[in-house]
Amino acid sequence: MSRTVLRSALVSVFSYRVEARRLSRLLCRRCRSPLDLHQPNPNQPEQFLGTCMDCGQWFRVEAKAGERRALVIQLPEIDEVRAAGLDPLYEPPSN
């Protein structure tokens, strides 16, 4: 039986708003390249995942029907999550 270890820590999450009608031209906040938008769950049509093919950054996007602006949240990097001690299986390299 596997055991789940719950941990919590503070990580930086950046959020901002964009014009909903401009989602198809959404740019990466890190490198300014166009994002590829994906809709992983057809039962939640307002939820998108944005990925940058150039730098690999991921974004969570919520564009609710009738709202003029969409919420964009830049997800933390895996290295940030590990540095915060949130990966119970990660062992930092020894110096």
C-alpha positions in Angstrom: 0.0 0.0 0.0 1.4 3.4 -0.9 1.5 6.2 1.6 0.8 9.8 0.8 2.9 12.3 2.5 1.3 15.8 2.8 3.6 18.8 2.9 3.0 22.5 2.6 5.3 25.4 1.9 5.2 28.8 0.3 5.9 29.1 -3.4 5.6 32.2 -5.6 2.5 32.2 -7.8 2.1 35.1 -10.3 -1.3 36.0 -11.6 -2.6 38.6 -13.9 -5.6 39.4 -16.1 -5.8 39.6 -19.9 -8.6 40.5 -22.3 -10.6 37.4 -22.9 -10.9 38.1 -26.6 -7.1 38.0 -26.8 -6.6 34.5 -25.4 -5.6 33.2 -28.8 -2.6 35.6 -28.7 -1.6 35.0 -25.1 2.2 35.4 -24.6 4.5 33.7 -22.1 5.4 36.1 -19.2 9.0 34.7 -19.1 10.1 34.8 -22.8 7.2 36.5 -24.6 6.6 33.6 -27.0 3.0 32.6 -28.0 1.4 30.1 -25.6 -0.2 26.9 -26.8 -3.6 26.7 -25.1 -5.1 23.3 -24.2 -8.5 22.5 -22.8 -7.9 19.2 -20.9 -11.5 18.8 -19.6 -14.4 19.4 -21.9 -16.7 19.5 -18.9 -15.0 22.7 -17.8 -14.9 24.8 -21.0 -13.7 27.9 -19.1 -10.5 26.2 -17.9 -7.3 26.1 -20.0 -3.7 25.1 -19.7 -1.2 27.3 -21.5 2.3 25.9 -22.3 5.3 27.7 -23.8 7.1 25.7 -26.4 10.2 27.9 -26.1 11.0 28.1 -22.4 8.7 25.3 -21.0 6.7 27.5 -18.6 3.1 26.4 -17.8 0.1 28.7 -17.0 -3.4 28.0 -15.7 -6.0 30.1 -17.5 -9.7 30.7 -16.6 -11.9 32.5 -19.1 -15.5 32.5 -17.7 -18.3 33.2 -20.2 -19.5 36.7 -20.1 -16.4 38.1 -18.4 -14.3 40.5 -20.3 -11.0 39.5 -18.7 -9.4 36.1 -18.1 -7.3 35.1 -15.1 -3.9 33.7 -15.9 -1.8 32.0 -13.2 1.9 31.2 -13.9 2.6 27.8 -12.3 5.8 27.4 -10.3 8.7 25.4 -11.7 9.3 21.9 -10.5 12.7 23.0 -9.1 10.9 25.7 -7.1 8.6 23.1 -5.6 11.5 20.8 -4.8 13.5 23.6 -3.3 10.5 24.4 -1.0 10.6 20.8 0.2 7.3 19.7 -1.4 8.6 16.6 -3.2 8.9 13.8 -0.6 11.0 11.6 -2.9 13.5 14.3 -4.1 17.0 14.1 -2.7 19.1 17.1 -3.5 22.5 16.3 -5.1 25.4 16.3 -2.6 28.1 18.8 -3.2 
